């Protein structure tokens, strides 16, 4: 199917989170490199912050 529809090769999945999971998330935890926090990727100052 992807061969006939190359745009499907770039589709990303959806992850559903509960409010409980969001409220207990450590937003200052960093990635493996130690430089990027969850807050910098999806915190209040990002487009995801409005969701």
N, C-alpha and C positions, 0 to 999 in steps of 0.2 A: 504494500500500500504506500509506503514512503517513497518508493521509486516513482510512482505515478503522481505523487503529491510531495515534492521536495520541501514545501513549507512545513510539513508535519515533522520533519527532522529536528525542528527547533522548538517544539512544544514542551512546556515545562509542566510538571505536576502541581497539584494543590495540596497544601498542608493545612489541616484544620486544627486549631488550638482552642482550648477552653479558657474561660476567664480565670479559672483557678491556676492553670498553667502559666498564663501571662502574669498573674499577680505574684507568682513565686519564682519567676525567672530572675537570674542574676544578670542584670543588664550591663554590669561592668566586667563580666568575665570576658577574657580575650580569646582570640583564635590561636591556632598552634604557633603562629609567629610571635604572639604576644603584643601585637600592635593594633589590632582592630577589635573593638568591643562590639557586643550585640547592639548597644545603644548607638554606636556610630553607623551601624548597618541598617537598623530598623527602629531607632529611637524617636523621641519627640521632635527632633530637628530634621527628620527625613520625611520624604513623601509618605512613608509607611506610618508615621506618627499620627496622621489624621484618621487612619482606619479604625 
